Amino acid sequence: EAQLGLTGRLDEAGPGLRLQAQAQQRVSTGVAPSLQADVAVRGGDTPGIEQADVRLKDFNLAALWAAAPHTALSGQVQAKPQGQGWAVQGDLRNAEPAPADRGGLPIKRVQARLQQDGERWRLSEVQVDTAGGQVRGQAQVRVHPSDAGWQFSDWQGDVQWRQVQLQQWWAAASPMTLDGEADARLLSAPEAS
């Protein structure tokens, strides 16, 4: 069970709003797990999110959403404008990793950086520490609207995994250790003239 609160105030520096949300989970003993979010919203001629900061302490996602895995997440995710786009960085730790087929999240820690500049999105410095092993990678893609919805082009990425224990991800799997890497690229075809 969790309680959620939301407060907001107008920004004295100009048209805008600062929202703060806090979710605190009920526990019988010890420190209550929590999620705190601080979001600055810009008003005026160009409304939008100015920046966001989310902090978690031993937070269980399943307490907010029944279909989510059971977790004990702690860490921070920050988003802020950078150039003509956005920069997002996060560092989250899960104190209770468990296999997905047992309702858990088989991840101990995730560190990542995401940059968006116009149509270009880049995921860099992503590292996932699992209950047994490590996964690292990077990717970038161009995303743009079209008549048929969103189009993705000029995609490229690579991933490496070392000492990943498959049963730590899926308990019913055969015991094995996975090591490997993959590199993929999908470059857009030249446009017809």
C-alpha positions in Angstrom: 0.0 0.0 0.0 1.3 3.5 -0.8 0.2 7.1 -0.2 0.7 9.7 -2.9 0.8 13.4 -2.4 1.1 16.2 -5.0 1.8 19.9 -4.3 2.5 22.8 -6.7 3.3 26.5 -6.7 3.6 29.2 -9.2 7.1 30.2 -10.1 8.0 33.7 -8.8 10.6 34.1 -11.6 8.0 33.9 -14.4 5.1 32.0 -15.8 5.5 28.5 -14.7 4.7 25.9 -12.1 6.8 23.7 -9.8 5.3 20.4 -8.9 6.4 18.1 -6.2 5.1 14.6 -5.7 5.9 12.1 -3.0 4.8 8.5 -2.6 5.5 6.8 0.7 4.8 3.1 1.2 3.4 1.9 4.5 5.6 -0.5 6.5 5.2 -1.9 9.9 8.9 -1.3 11.0 11.9 0.6 9.9 12.2 3.5 7.4 9.3 3.8 4.9 10.3 3.3 1.2 9.7 6.5 -0.8 9.6 8.2 -4.2 10.1 12.0 -4.5 9.7 13.9 -7.7 10.4 17.6 -8.3 9.3 18.9 -11.7 9.6 22.5 -13.0 7.0 23.3 -15.7 7.5 26.3 -18.0 4.5 28.4 -19.0 4.2 31.3 -21.4 4.7 31.1 -25.2 6.7 27.8 -25.1 5.2 25.6 -22.3 6.9 22.4 -21.3 8.9 20.6 -18.7 12.0 22.6 -17.7 13.6 19.9 -15.6 12.8 16.9 -13.5 14.4 15.1 -10.6 13.2 11.8 -9.2 14.7 10.2 -6.1 13.8 6.7 -4.7 14.6 5.0 -1.5 13.9 1.2 -1.2 10.9 1.8 -3.5 8.7 -1.2 -4.5 7.1 -0.6 -8.0 4.5 -3.3 -7.3 3.0 -1.2 -4.5 1.9 1.4 -7.2 1.2 -1.0 -10.0 0.2 -4.6 -9.4 1.7 -5.9 -12.6 5.1 -4.4 -11.9 7.9 -6.5 -10.5 8.7 -6.4 -6.8 11.7 -4.1 -6.2 13.6 -2.2 -3.6 14.8 0.7 -5.8 17.1 3.5 -4.5 18.8 6.2 -6.6 18.1 9.2 -8.8 17.0 10.0 -12.3 17.4 13.6 -13.6 16.2 15.2 -16.8 17.1 18.7 -18.0 17.3 20.7 -21.3 20.6 20.5 -23.1 21.2 22.5 -26.3 18.2 21.9 -28.6 17.1 18.8 -26.7 17.3 16.9 -23.4 19.8 15.1 -21.2 18.6 12.3 -18.9 20.9 10.4 -16.5 20.1 7.9 -13.9 21.6 5.6 -11.4 19.3 3.1 -9.7 20.0 0.2 -7.4 17.7 -2.7 -6.6 18.4 -4.2 -3.1 16.2 -7.2 -3.8 17.0 -8.6 -7.3 14.9 -11.7 -8.2 14.1 -13.7 -11.3 11.4 -12.3 -13.5 9.4 -15.6 -13.4 9.2 -15.1 -9.6 7.8 -11.6 -9.8 11.1 -9.8 -9.4 13.5 -7.6 -11.3 16.8 -9.5 -11.9 18.8 -6.3 -11.9 21.1 -4.9 -9.1 22.0 -1.6 -10.6 21.4 0.4 -13.8 23.5 3.5 -14.8 22.6 5.3 -18.0 22.8 8.5 -19.9 20.3 9.5 -22.7 20.7 12.6 -24.9 18.1 13.9 -27.3 19.0 16.6 -29.8 16.2 17.2 -32.4 15.5 13.9 -34.1 18.7 12.2 -32.8 18.5 10.1 -29.6 21.6 8.6 -28.1 21.8 6.1 -25.2 25.4 6.1 -23.9 27.2 4.8 -20.9 24.5 2.2 -20.1 25.6 -0.4 -17.7 23.4 -3.0 -16.0 24.7 -5.1 -13.1 22.6 -8.2 -12.7 22.3 -10.7 -9.8 25.0 -12.6 -11.8 26.9 -10.7 -14.4 27.0 -7.5 -16.3 25.5 -6.0 -19.5 26.9 -2.9 -21.2 25.9 -1.1 -24.4 25.1 2.0 -26.3 22.7 2.9 -29.1 21.5 5.8 -31.2 18.6 6.3 -33.5 16.9 9.1 -35.5 13.2 9.4 -34.7 10.9 11.6 -36.8 7.1 11.9 -37.4 5.5 10.7 -40.6 2.1 10.3 -42.1 2.1 6.7 -40.8 3.2 7.6 -37.2 6.8 7.7 -36.0 9.7 6.5 -38.1 13.0 5.2 -36.9 16.1 5.4 -39.0 19.9 5.4 -38.8 19.8 3.0 -35.9 23.0 1.5 -34.5 24.0 0.0 -31.3 26.1 -2.6 -29.6 25.8 -4.6 -26.4 28.2 -6.9 -24.4 27.2 -9.3 -21.7 29.6 -11.0 -19.3 29.1 -13.8 -16.8 25.3 -13.4 -17.0 23.7 -16.2 -15.0 20.5 -17.2 -16.9 18.8 -18.6 -13.8 19.2 -15.2 -12.1 17.0 -13.8 -14.9 14.5 -16.7 -15.2 14.6 -19.3 -12.4 13.0 -22.1 -14.5 15.8 -21.8 -17.1 18.6 -24.3 -17.4 21.7 -23.3 -15.5 24.2 -21.5 -17.8 26.5 -18.6 -18.0 26.2 -16.3 -20.9 29.1 -14.2 -22.4 28.9 -12.5 -25.8 28.4 -9.3 -27.8 26.2 -8.0 -30.6 26.5 -5.1 -32.9 23.7 -4.0 -35.2 23.2 -1.2 -37.6 20.2 -0.2 -39.8 21.0 2.8 -41.9 18.3 4.5 -43.9 18.2 4.0 -47.6 18.9 7.1 -49.7 15.8 9.0 -50.7 14.7 8.8 -54.3 15.1 12.0 -56.3 
